[in-house]
Amino acid sequence: MADAWYGGPANTGERVKYVEPTGEEKAGLLRYKRPPSTWDIFQKEEGIPIWSGIGISDSRTLPREHWERMGALGTYIQLIGTNNSTGMFVLEVPARSATRAHKHFYEERYIVVEGRGSTEVDRDGSSAKTTFEWQPWSMFSIPLNATFRIVNATSSPAVLIGINTAPIMTNLMKSKQFLFENPYVPDERFGGNLEDYWKPQDEFEAHPVQGRAMLTSNLFPDISNCYLPLDNNRGPGYRWVNPNMAGNTVLTGGFIAEYPSGRYSKAHHHGSGPVLICVKGKGYSYTWPKDEGTMTPWANGKGDLVQRLDYGPGGMISAAPGYATWFHQHFAISKEPFRVHAIWANINVGGGGAARPASDDGMVAGVGAEITEGGTAIPYHMEDPYIREYYQSRLKENGAEYAMPPEIYTPAGSSIKIDY
C-alpha cells in the first residue's frame, strides 16, 4: 500500500511565499478554515459513510456500505469531542462470510452487538494461530499488529462496534506503510501460551493507581451480564470494573459500569474524549458545558445549554462533546439495570486520571471525590432540583420504581453508609 499522504500541516502540498507584515499589521489570517488532519483524509479514502453527532440511540440503525479494506460493510462514527483521538466504527460481517485477514499498528477493541462467530488471530512469521468464539455482547481486543480475521459462519449478519487508536497513530506517523505493512511483532503484547491467551479470566485485582476493581482478560464472553464489583463512586449501588486487555497502553481508558434500576449518577465534569456505549437496559444522559452558573443550569436560566440523549443497547453518547470541560450525568430508566461500557484513547497513559491536575503533594482527586472535596462531582444535595423531578417522571413512563435513598440528598449524604 503506497503512501499518498502529504506530510505538510495542511495536507495540500501547496507552497505560498510568506510576506512579512509591516507596521502594526498582524501576520497570517485572523480566520481560516481548519485544515483536514491526516485522519480526516484517511477516513474519506476508506469509502464508507462517516456519521457525526453527540450520540445515537442505536448504532445498528446507521447505514453501512462496502468496506474494501475490511472485506465487509461498515460506517465510521465520529462523535463530537472524539475527533483525532478515539476511532470508532460499526462493522457488519454478512452471513457465512469473513473479513479480510489484516493487521494494523494501532490498538483496537471490539464489542459484538449482534451475531455469533469466531476470530482467528496469528503472528507474522509464525505458524501459531489461535481462534476464539464470540456471541452478543462479547468484547475482545486484538494484540498490536497481529494478523486477524473475523468469521461469521451463521445465516444472519454479525454487527460489531470497533474502537481504536487509529486517529492518534495516523496523525502521528502519516504513513499507511507503517500502519498496515509494519513487520515488527511486539511479542510482549502477544506472547506466552497462546492457547490461554483467549481464556476468559475472573479474578479481580486492585487497579495499581486507583485501587478500584480491575480484570485482566483479553476476552470478555458477555459484558452485558458479567459480574461487576460494587463501587459506589458515581452513585449508590454503582458497579464498576476496568478491563485490562491485550497489553494495551493507550486504549487503557475505559470501564464497564452499571446503574441499578431507579438510580442515577452524580453530575461530574471532565474534558472531551470518553464515549459511553450502552450494553444493557435503557437510560439517558445529560451533557452541558461547565461555565458560570451551569452547576444548576435550569435554576439559573441556562437549561438551553443542556443536551440530552436517550439510548439503549448499541446506542452511545460523547460524554463531553466540546473542546472545554463539560458536566454530564447518567440515568437508568428501565426496569433492569442500565449498563454501559465507557471507552477512550488516553494519550496521557498511566491510568487513574493522568491528565487531571495534581495537588502539591502529587495526589489526584479520584472519581468519587465531590467538588466540596477537591473533586469534580456535584453532591446530590447541590444538584439542580429539575434533575430529580424530570427523572421521576421518566421512571413513571417506563414503569420503573424510583429507588434513590432519601438520605443522600442531605449534606451528610456522601458519608452515610447505605446497604445495597
C-alpha positions, 0 to 999 in steps of 0.5 A: 500500500503506497503512501499518498499522504502529504506530510505538510500541516495542511495536507495540500502540498501547496507552497505560498511565499510568506510576506512579512507584515509591516507596521502594526499589521498582524501576520497570517489570517485572523480566520481560516478554515481548519485544515483536514488532519491526516485522519480526516483524509484517511477516513474519506479514502476508506469509502464508507459513510462517516456519521457525526453527532453527540450520540445515537440511540442505536448504532445498528440503525446507521447505514453501512456500505462496502468496506474494501479494506475490511472485506465487509460493510461498515460506517465510521462514527465520529462523535463530537469531542472524539475527533483525532483521538478515539476511532470508532466504527460499526462493522457488519460481517454478512452471513457465512462470510469473513473479513479480510485477514489484516493487521494494523499498528494501532490498538483496537477493541471490539464489542459484538452487538449482534451475531455469533462467530469466531476470530482467528488471530496469528503472528507474522512469521509464525505458524501459531494461530489461535481462534476464539468464539464470540456471541452478543455482547462479547468484547475482545481486543486484538494484540498490536499488529497481529494478523486477524480475521473475523468469521461469521459462519451463521445465516444472519449478519454479525454487527460489531462496534470497533474502537481504536487508536487509529486517529492518534497513530495516523496523525502521528506517523502519516504513513499507511506503510507503517500502519498496515505493512509494519513487520515488527511483532511486539511479542510482549503484547502477544506472547506466552501460551497462546492457547490461554491467551483467549481464556476468559479470566475472573479474578479481580485485582486492585487497579495499581493507581486507583485501587478500584476493581480491575480484570485482566482478560483479553476476552470478555464472553458477555459484558452485558451480564458479567459480574461487576464489583460494587463501587459506589463512586458515581452513585449508590449501588454503582458497579464498576470494573476496568478491563485490562486487555491485550497489553494495551497502553493507550486504549487503557481508558475505559470501564464497564459500569452499571446503574441499578434500576431507579438510580442515577449518577452524580453530575461530574465534569471532565474534558472531551474524549470518553464515549459511553456505549450502552450494553444493557437496559435503557437510560439517558444522559445529560451533557452541558458545558461547565461555565458560570452558573451551569452547576444548576443550569435550569435554576439559573436560566441556562437549561438551553445549554443542556443536551440530552440523549436517550439510548439503549443497547448499541446506542452511545453518547460523547460524554463531553462533546466540546473542546472545554470541560463539560458536566454530564450525568447518567440515568437508568430508566428501565426496569433492569439495570442500565449498563454501559461500557465507557471507552477512550484513547488516553494519550496521557497513559498511566491510568487513574486520571493522568491528565487531571491536575495534581495537588502539591503533594502529587495526589489526584482527586479520584472519581468519587471525590465531590467538588466540596472535596477537591473533586469534580462531582456535584453532591446530590444535595447541590444538584439542580432540583429539575434533575430529580423531578424530570427523572421521576417522571421518566421512571413513571413512563417506563414503569420503573420504581424510583429507588434513590435513598432519601438520605443522600440528598442531605449534606451528610449524604456522601458519608452515610453508609447505605446497604445495597 
